[in-house]
Amino acid sequence: MAERVKAPLLACAACVVALALLVVCAYTLDPVQSVDARILVHLAVALESRSYTAAEGVAQLGDPLPLIAMLAAVCAFALALGRRRQALAAVGVVAGANLTTQILKGLLAHPRFQPYVGYHQPWPDAFPSGHATAAASIAVALIIVAPRGVRPLAAAAGVVLTGLVGIAVIALEWHFPSDVLGGILVAAGWGFAAVAALRLSRPRDPAPRTQAASRFAISTK
């Protein structure tokens, strides 16, 4: 394994393992399920309140049309900077992460009824959160296309977007906190895979070979 792709691939594998452990904990361990339910209840907002309306507006940032619009803006930003490979990687991250989440939703669909939550229970196919995946995948895409100088700002914007959407879907009682964390792990895994692909496809620096050739030419004169 090339050293330049080893770290992101290991990070991607770590995300996969963490996601699997999260599924086991959220679906089978009573203490984790209890914490999940209690956080949900404490963050939930009253139906038809102003807070509920605001949370709905924020959560809709993870809907398909806003997702496509944000991805188009990220790609336009990358192309304007001449970062075509990064734009392609951004598309791959968003498409791959959101497709993966939809597949996992079907495979892992299972009711997690928690009496502590009461009447409003998240859907059986709530894990992982599609809205959280959408927001996190856009955040990762933005970090990938951003030049080094503005990458911290891009990361901060991505964290804010993901955090707001994640809190909103919990406040609306659409998802348990574990669902949101699951969506973030899916997006992060795809992000690290994209970084590995970018590093692997990056042209090697020809400088060492050129210098060696120059030294050989001088020695033969």
N, C-alpha and C positions, 0 to 999 in steps of 0.2 A: 504493500500500500504506500503510495507516494506520501511523503511527510506533509505536503501542503494541503492534502485533503483528509488526513487522518483525524485532525481535531474536529472539523465540522461533521464528519461521518460518525465519530464517537458521540458527539452531542446529539445528533439525530437519533442514534440508537438509544441514548439515555431518555429522550423524549418518548420513544416507543415503549420502553420499559416502564417509565413513570405513568404513562397512559394506562397500561395494562394493570399496574398496581392500583391506580385510582379506580378503575372499574371494579376490581375485587373489593376494595374498601367501601366504595359507595353503594355497592349492591349487596354486600354480605355482612359487613361489620356494623353491629348495632350502635356502638359509640360514634362512629363516623356518620352514620345516617341521622343520629340524634343531633349532632352538631350542624349537619347540613340543614335539617328542618328548623332548628332554632335561629340560625342566621337568616334563613328565608323569612321567617315570621317577623324578626326584628327589622328587616329592611323593607318589608312589604308596605305598600301605601294603600290608602282607602280607595275603593272603586269610585270612579267619576269625580275624584278630587282634582285640584290643580296639579298636585304632584303626580297623580296617575297620568294625566294628560301630557305633562312634561316628560315623564318616563317613556310614554309611548312614542313621543316625537324623537327622543334619543335612540330608542331601540330600533326605530325604522331606518336608522343609518346602516343597519345590517341587512336590510331587505335587498333583493336582487338588483333593482334599478339603481339605488344609491351606490351599491357595491360596484356595479359596472361603471358608473360615472366616476367614482373615485379611482378605480383602476385605470380608466382612460386618462385621467389627470396625472396619475403617477407615471404612466407610460409616456405621455406628452412631455412631462418634465425630464424624463430620462433621455428621450430622443433629442430634445432641445440641447442637451449637454453632450450629445454624441455617444451616449451609453446604450447602444443597441443591445448588446448581450445582457446587460442588466435589465433592460425593459422586457426582454424575452423571459428572463428568469422570474421577473415580477409576475408576469402572466401565468407562468407555470406554478408559482407558489399559490396564487389566489385560486386558480382552477383546481389544482391538485388538493389543496387543503379543504375547500368547500365540497368537492366531490367525495373525498374521504369521509368527511363528517356525515354526509347524507347516507353513505353506505353503512357507516357505523350505527347511525340511528336505526336503520332497519334491522341490523344484526343484533343490536343490544336492546331493542325495544322490550321493556319490562316494567310493569307498574311498581312504583316504590311508594306505596301509600304510607304516609306518616300521620298518625292521629294528631300530633302536635300542630300540624299545619292547618287542620280543619277542612273546610269545604273546598277551598281552592287548591287543588293538587296539581303539580306539573304533569304534563302529558307523559304517557309511558315511553314515548320515543324522544324524550328530552335530552338524552345523553348521546353525544356531546352537543353543546349549544351551537346551533347554526349561526345565530346572530353574533355570538362571541367569536366564532371561527372567522366569520366575514370581517369583523373589525380587526382581529389580530392578524389576519392574512394581509390586509391592506397596510397595517403597521409594519409588518415584516417586509412587504414589497417596497414601501417607502424607504426603509433603512437600506435595502439592497441597492436601490438606484441612486441614493444620495451620495454625493462626493464626500470624501473624508472630512472636509472642513465643516460641513453642515450636518454631518451624520448625528451628532448628539442632539441637535434641534429636531431632526426627523424622528429620532428615537423617543424624545420627550412627547412630541405630538402623537406618535403612535401609542404610547402608554396612556395618554389622556383619552384618546378615542376608545381604546380597548377597555379601559377602566370604566368610562361612562356607560358604554353599551352593556358591559357585564353587570354593573350595578343596576342598570335600568331593567334588564330582563329578570333579575332576581326580585326587584321591587314590584314588578308586575305579576310576580308569582308564576312566571312562565318556566323558570328553571331553578334548580338547586344550585348552590355555589359550585358543587363538584362538576356540574354540567358546563359551567363557564370555564373552569380550570381545564376541563377536558378539551374544549374548543381551542383554548390557547396553546395547549400542548400539541394538538394536531398542526396548527399553523406554525409553531416553532419548529417542529420536526421537518416540515416541508421547507422552511426557511434555511435550516442548516444543510439540508440536502441540496438546495439551490446554490448555497455558498460553495459546497464541495464541487458541484458541477461547473461553476464559474472558474474556480481555481484549476480544475482539471483541464478545462478548455482554454485557459489563458496561455498565449504563446510563451515559450521559454525565452529567457533573456539570452540573446546571442552574444552578449559582450564577452563572456569568458572564452568562447570559442574564437572570437575575433582577436582577443589579446594573445591567445596561444598561437594563432596563425601568424600574428605580427612578430612574436618572439622567434618563431621558427624561421620566418623570412629574414630577420636580422641575422640570425646565427648562420644562415647559409650564404650570406654575402661575403 
